[in-house]
Amino acid sequence: MRRVFLAGGATAFAAMGGAGAVAFAADGSTDTPSAAADDSASPSPSASPTRGGGGGGVLATQTITEDFYGLTTDGRQIDDLFTLHSKGVDTAPVVAAAQAFLAGLTDAQKAKTQFSLRSTEWRTWSNLDPGEFKRQGVSLADLTDEQNALGSALMTAALSADGLETTEKIRRLNNAAGVMLGKADVFNDELFYWTVMGTPSATEPWGFQFDGHHLVVNYFVLGDQVVMSPCFWGSEPTRMEIDGETVSVCQEEVEASLAFIQSLTEAQQATAIIKATKANEDMKAGAFADNAVVAYAGIRATELTPAQQRKLLAVAEAFVDRAKADVAKVRMAEIRSHLADTYAAWMGGTGADDPFYMRVHSPVVWIEVDCQAAGPLGGAYGKTRGDGPTQLHIHSVIRTPNGNDYGRELLRRHYLTSPHHH
């Protein structure tokens, strides 16, 4: 057992030895001295990270006070996967939208919302509801209609039409379920929080985070390079009648995952399926699991036919296509370049309505699709935790392994190679 101190320095808690922890110092201490100084000047997290894994019910084995190494297979990063070079992404719209959003805040709101680039706020996100996990920043409820319009413009500049629709449906379902169960004070469409890290710039690194129940977007920008991870997409329920309309969300990842596993032969499924049964919660790299160490498992893409490989890539596309088209194009090219080292792992059944867990894992991408048991909104669809996992409660996450979540590897290289940071 080890004892670590949270960023505020006043509260301590004990955690069992966490996978992937190589050193235990303040976040960012392995980078430049100026970067570490930024961390110490940042506001401290408003709540202790007491849950990890799936971000819902597993005690954390890591904390934000540990050095960031990123998700790895053995505790060691693979070098030279991510480099500083032109990607041809048009980041001007998102820079302008972020500048306008900040300019539209009051001084008091801006003080709550804008953090240093190296702030631990990057890593202090959770899919838990705001009653269980208190956020930093300003919520949609804190903002005027005009300010919310500026926030919407920022999201529009960052996400594709599919990404925008997904965020809106997650919030809409969250609100409808909250109203139905008389819990709208916690579960609604307004308690989603904005934070901005650094200063929006065409040349210097910066980013933003949008964080709330079942919805987290981390978006890092450096010149014309974008890293949109970690991102958490989920819902409970995933389908509901609202005002006479059936609203459903997170179906792309479910359908793509099932299409992939069902395309495999019996022999291939025997390799891909690492567990025949599905637990209530199987996610390995949710909130507060930035340094998770998970070995490759399942079937390797080299064992698949070209058609099956395309179905595997389609799972990634379901997530990646929530970014703007030029960002998604660069990201999918990166994922395809490591296809030979990509693995797919499965737990649970393979039928159309079966609850399941799917993982896509390579040196540059980590994706989990996890059908969960009923949570606090299970009453909205007539389920309890004891009923077991269901496709009506989905948690999913996409990450960039080997240190580039939050654009951290690009940021490290920027600090090392830019003369004005020396």
C-alpha positions in Angstrom: 0.0 0.0 0.0 1.2 3.5 -0.7 0.0 6.9 0.5 -0.2 9.8 -2.0 -1.4 13.4 -1.6 -3.9 15.0 -3.8 -3.0 18.2 -5.7 -4.4 20.4 -3.0 -1.8 19.0 -0.5 -4.3 18.8 2.4 -6.0 15.5 1.8 -4.4 12.1 1.6 -5.8 8.6 0.9 -4.3 5.2 0.6 -4.4 3.2 -2.6 -3.3 -0.3 -3.3 -0.3 -0.6 -5.6 -1.5 0.6 -9.0 -0.6 -0.9 -12.3 1.5 1.3 -14.4 2.8 3.5 -11.6 6.6 3.9 -12.2 7.1 7.0 -10.1 5.0 8.9 -7.6 5.4 12.7 -7.9 3.2 15.6 -8.8 1.7 15.3 -12.2 3.9 16.6 -14.9 7.2 16.5 -12.9 8.9 14.6 -15.7 8.6 17.5 -18.1 10.3 20.8 -18.1 10.7 22.9 -14.9 8.4 25.6 -16.3 5.7 23.1 -17.0 5.9 21.6 -13.5 5.6 25.1 -12.1 2.4 25.6 -14.0 0.9 22.6 -12.3 1.6 23.9 -8.9 -0.2 27.2 -9.8 -3.3 25.4 -11.0 -6.5 25.1 -8.8 -6.6 21.9 -7.0 -9.2 19.2 -7.9 -12.5 19.7 -6.3 -13.0 16.1 -5.4 -10.8 13.1 -4.7 -10.6 10.6 -7.5 -12.1 7.7 -5.5 -13.2 5.5 -8.4 -11.3 4.2 -11.4 -11.5 1.4 -13.9 -14.9 1.9 -15.5 -15.4 5.1 -13.6 -18.5 3.7 -12.0 -17.9 1.3 -9.2 -14.2 0.2 -9.0 -11.9 1.7 -6.4 -9.1 3.6 -8.0 -5.7 2.1 -8.2 -4.2 5.4 -9.6 -4.5 9.0 -8.7 -3.9 12.3 -10.6 -0.8 12.9 -8.4 1.1 10.1 -10.1 3.3 10.9 -13.1 1.5 10.5 -16.4 2.8 7.7 -18.5 -0.2 6.7 -20.4 -1.8 3.4 -21.1 0.8 0.7 -21.9 1.0 -3.1 -22.2 3.9 -3.5 -19.8 4.5 -0.2 -18.0 6.9 1.0 -20.7 6.1 3.5 -23.4 6.9 2.8 -27.0 9.0 5.6 -28.3 8.6 7.7 -31.5 5.0 6.9 -32.2 3.9 10.6 -32.1 5.9 13.3 -33.7 5.5 17.1 -34.3 4.8 17.7 -38.0 2.1 19.2 -40.2 -1.1 17.3 -40.4 -3.0 19.7 -42.6 -5.9 20.0 -40.1 -7.7 23.3 -40.2 -7.7 24.3 -36.5 -8.5 28.0 -37.1 -12.3 27.6 -36.5 -11.8 25.9 -33.2 -9.2 28.5 -32.1 -11.5 31.3 -33.0 -14.5 29.7 -31.3 -12.5 29.1 -28.1 -11.3 32.6 -28.0 -14.8 33.9 -28.5 -16.1 31.6 -25.7 -13.5 32.8 -23.2 -14.1 36.4 -24.2 -17.8 36.0 -23.5 -17.3 34.9 -19.9 -17.2 37.3 -17.0 -13.9 37.7 -15.1 -15.2 35.5 -12.3 -16.4 32.8 -14.7 -13.1 32.9 -16.6 -11.2 32.5 -13.3 -13.2 29.3 -12.7 -12.9 28.0 -16.2 -9.4 28.7 -17.6 -6.5 26.5 -16.2 -2.8 26.4 -17.0 -1.9 24.1 -19.9 -0.3 21.6 -17.5 -3.1 21.6 -15.0 -4.2 18.4 -13.4 -7.6 19.4 -14.5 -6.9 17.5 -17.8 -6.9 14.3 -15.8 -9.7 15.1 -13.4 -12.7 14.0 -15.4 -15.3 11.4 -14.7 -18.4 9.9 -16.3 -20.1 9.9 -12.8 -23.0 12.2 -12.2 -22.3 15.6 -10.6 -23.9 14.4 -7.4 -21.1 11.8 -7.0 -18.2 13.8 -8.6 -17.9 17.6 -8.4 -16.5 19.3 -11.4 -14.4 22.4 -12.0 -15.2 25.0 -14.6 -18.6 26.4 -15.5 -21.6 24.3 -16.3 -24.2 25.0 -19.0 -26.5 26.0 -16.1 -24.0 28.7 -15.0 -24.1 30.4 -18.4 -26.5 32.9 -20.1 -28.2 32.0 -23.4 -25.6 34.1 -25.2 -22.7 32.4 -23.4 -24.2 28.9 -24.1 -24.4 29.9 -27.8 -20.7 30.6 -27.8 -20.1 27.2 -26.1 -22.2 25.5 -28.7 -20.1 27.2 -31.4 -17.0 25.8 -29.9 -18.4 22.3 -29.8 -19.6 22.7 -33.4 -16.1 23.8 -34.4 -14.6 20.7 -32.8 -17.0 17.9 -33.6 -18.7 16.5 -36.7 -22.4 16.4 -37.2 -22.4 12.9 -35.8 -20.4 14.0 -32.8 -22.7 16.9 -32.1 -25.8 14.7 -32.4 -24.3 12.1 -30.0 -23.5 14.8 -27.4 -27.0 16.2 -27.7 -28.7 12.8 -27.4 -26.7 11.8 -24.4 -27.7 15.0 -22.6 -31.3 14.7 -23.8 -31.6 11.1 -22.5 -30.0 12.0 -19.2 -32.5 14.8 -18.7 -35.5 12.7 -19.7 -34.5 9.8 -17.4 -33.9 12.3 -14.6 -37.3 13.9 -15.0 -39.0 10.5 -15.1 -37.4 9.4 -11.9 -37.8 12.7 -10.1 -34.0 13.2 -10.0 -33.7 16.1 -12.5 -31.7 18.2 -10.0 -28.8 15.9 -10.6 -29.6 14.2 -13.9 -30.4 16.8 -16.5 -29.0 18.4 -19.7 -27.3 21.4 -18.0 -24.8 20.0 -15.5 -22.1 19.6 -18.1 -18.9 21.6 -17.5 -16.5 23.6 -19.6 -12.8 24.0 -18.8 -10.1 25.5 -21.0 -6.4 24.6 -20.6 -3.9 27.2 -21.7 -4.7 30.1 -24.1 -6.3 29.3 -27.5 -3.6 29.9 -30.1 -2.8 29.1 -33.7 0.8 28.2 -32.8 1.0 27.4 -29.1 -0.5 24.3 -27.4 -3.9 24.6 -25.6 -7.1 22.6 -25.3 -10.5 22.2 -23.7 -12.5 19.7 -21.8 -16.3 19.2 -21.7 -17.2 17.0 -18.8 -20.4 15.5 -17.4 -22.5 12.4 -16.8 -21.8 9.8 -19.5 -20.1 12.5 -21.7 -16.4 13.6 -21.6 -14.5 15.3 -24.5 -10.8 16.1 -24.1 -9.5 18.2 -27.1 -5.9 19.2 -27.4 -4.6 21.5 -30.2 -1.0 22.2 -31.2 -0.8 24.1 -34.5 -2.5 21.9 -37.0 -2.4 18.8 -34.9 -5.3 17.6 -32.8 -5.6 14.9 -30.2 -9.2 14.2 -29.2 -8.8 11.7 -26.3 -9.7 10.5 -23.8 -13.3 10.7 -24.8 -16.1 8.9 -22.9 -19.4 8.3 -24.6 -22.3 6.5 -22.8 -25.9 6.6 -21.8 -28.5 5.1 -19.4 -30.8 4.3 -21.0 -29.5 4.2 -24.6 -33.0 4.3 -25.9 -36.1 6.1 -24.6 -39.4 7.6 -25.8 -39.3 11.3 -25.4 -42.2 13.5 -26.4 -43.5 10.7 -28.7 -40.1 10.2 -30.4 -37.8 7.3 -29.9 -34.4 8.7 -29.1 -31.4 6.3 -29.2 -27.6 6.9 -28.8 -24.4 4.9 -28.9 -25.8 2.6 -31.5 -22.9 3.0 -33.9 -20.4 1.4 -31.6 -22.8 -1.4 -30.6 -23.7 -2.2 -34.2 -20.1 -2.1 -35.4 -18.9 -4.3 -32.6 -21.5 -6.9 -33.2 -20.9 -6.8 -37.0 -17.3 -7.5 -36.3 -17.7 -10.4 -33.9 -20.4 -12.0 -36.0 -18.1 -11.9 -39.1 -15.6 -14.2 -37.4 -15.5 -17.9 -38.0 -16.0 -20.2 -35.0 -12.3 -20.8 -34.7 -11.6 -17.1 -34.9 -14.2 -16.4 -32.2 -12.6 -18.9 -30.0 -9.5 -16.7 -30.0 -11.2 -13.3 -29.9 -13.6 -14.2 -27.0 -11.5 -14.0 -23.9 -14.5 -14.6 -21.6 -17.8 -16.2 -22.4 -19.7 -14.4 -19.7 -20.2 -10.6 -19.2 -19.8 -9.0 -15.8 -21.8 -6.0 -14.7 -18.8 -3.8 -15.5 -15.6 -4.7 -17.4 -14.1 -1.4 -18.4 -10.3 -1.2 -17.7 -9.4 2.3 -18.7 -12.1 4.7 -17.7 -11.8 7.7 -15.5 -8.6 7.8 -13.3 -7.0 5.0 -15.2 -4.6 7.1 -17.3 -1.7 4.8 -16.5 -3.5 1.4 -16.9 -1.3 -1.5 -17.9 -3.2 -4.0 -20.0 -1.6 -6.7 -22.2 -2.8 -7.4 -25.7 -5.5 -10.0 -25.7 -7.9 -11.6 -28.2 -7.4 -12.0 -31.9 -4.7 -10.1 -33.9 -5.7 -8.3 -37.0 -3.2 -10.2 -39.0 -5.4 -13.3 -38.4 -8.4 -11.6 -40.1 -9.4 -11.5 -43.7 -9.4 -8.1 -45.4 -13.2 -7.9 -45.0 -12.9 -8.7 -41.3 -10.2 -6.1 -40.9 -12.5 -3.5 -42.4 -15.2 -4.4 -39.9 -12.6 -4.0 -37.1 -11.6 -0.6 -38.4 -15.3 0.3 -38.6 -15.5 0.0 -34.8 -12.7 2.7 -34.5 -14.5 4.8 -37.1 -17.6 4.9 -35.0 -15.6 6.8 -32.4 -13.2 8.7 -34.6 -15.9 10.1 -36.9 -17.3 12.1 -34.0 -14.4 14.6 -34.7 -14.3 16.9 -37.7 -13.6 15.1 -41.0 -10.0 16.3 -41.3 -9.2 15.3 -37.7 -10.9 12.0 -38.3 -9.0 11.3 -41.5 -5.6 11.9 -39.8 -6.6 9.7 -36.8 -7.8 6.8 -39.0 -4.6 6.9 -41.0 -2.7 6.6 -37.8 -4.8 3.7 -36.6 -4.5 1.9 -40.0 -0.7 2.3 -40.0 -0.7 0.0 -36.9 -3.3 -2.5 -38.1 -0.8 -5.4 -38.0 -0.4 -4.8 -34.2 -4.1 -4.3 -33.5 -6.0 -6.8 -31.3 -9.7 -7.3 -30.7 -10.9 -8.9 -27.5 -14.5 -9.8 -26.6 -16.5 -10.8 -23.5 -20.1 -12.0 -23.4 -22.5 -13.3 -26.1 -22.6 -12.5 -29.7 -26.3 -12.3 -30.4 -28.0 -9.1 -31.5 -29.4 -8.2 -28.1 -26.6 -9.8 -25.9 -24.7 -7.7 -23.5 -21.0 -7.7 -24.4 -17.7 -6.0 -23.9 -15.3 -5.3 -26.8 -11.8 -3.9 -26.8 -9.7 -2.6 -29.7 -6.1 -2.2 -28.7 -3.0 -1.2 -30.6 0.1 1.0 -29.9 -2.0 4.1 -30.9 -5.6 3.4 -30.1 -7.6 1.9 -27.2 -11.3 1.5 -27.5 -13.7 -0.1 -25.0 -17.4 -0.7 -25.5 -19.0 -2.0 -22.3 -22.6 -3.0 -21.7 -23.2 -2.3 -18.0 -25.8 -3.3 -15.4 -28.4 -0.8 -14.4 -27.1 2.2 -12.5 -28.9 5.1 -10.9 -31.2 5.6 -13.9 -32.2 1.9 -14.3 -35.7 2.7 -13.2 -36.3 4.6 -16.4 -36.1 1.3 -18.3 -37.3 -1.1 -15.6 -33.9 -2.6 -14.7 -32.0 -3.1 -11.4 -28.3 -3.9 -10.9 -29.3 -7.4 -10.1 -30.7 -7.9 -13.6 -27.1 -7.9 -15.0 -25.6 -6.1 -17.9 -27.7 -4.8 -20.8 -27.3 -2.9 -24.1 -29.6 -0.2 -22.5 -26.6 1.0 -20.4 -23.4 1.6 -22.4 -20.0 3.0 -21.3 -17.5 3.5 -24.0 -14.1 5.1 -24.2 -11.4 5.9 -26.7 -7.8 6.7 -25.7 -4.4 7.2 -27.2 -1.9 4.8 -25.6 1.8 5.3 -25.0 1.6 8.7 -23.5 -0.5 10.8 -26.0 -3.8 11.1 -24.2 -4.4 14.8 -23.7 -1.7 15.4 -26.4 0.9 14.9 -23.7 3.6 13.3 -25.9 3.2 16.1 -28.5 3.4 18.6 -25.7 6.5 17.0 -24.2 8.2 17.2 -27.7 7.1 20.8 -28.1 8.7 21.8 -24.8 11.9 20.0 -25.8 12.2 21.4 -29.3 10.8 25.0 -29.0 13.6 27.5 -28.2 11.2 29.8 -26.3 10.5 27.1 -23.7 14.2 26.7 -22.9 
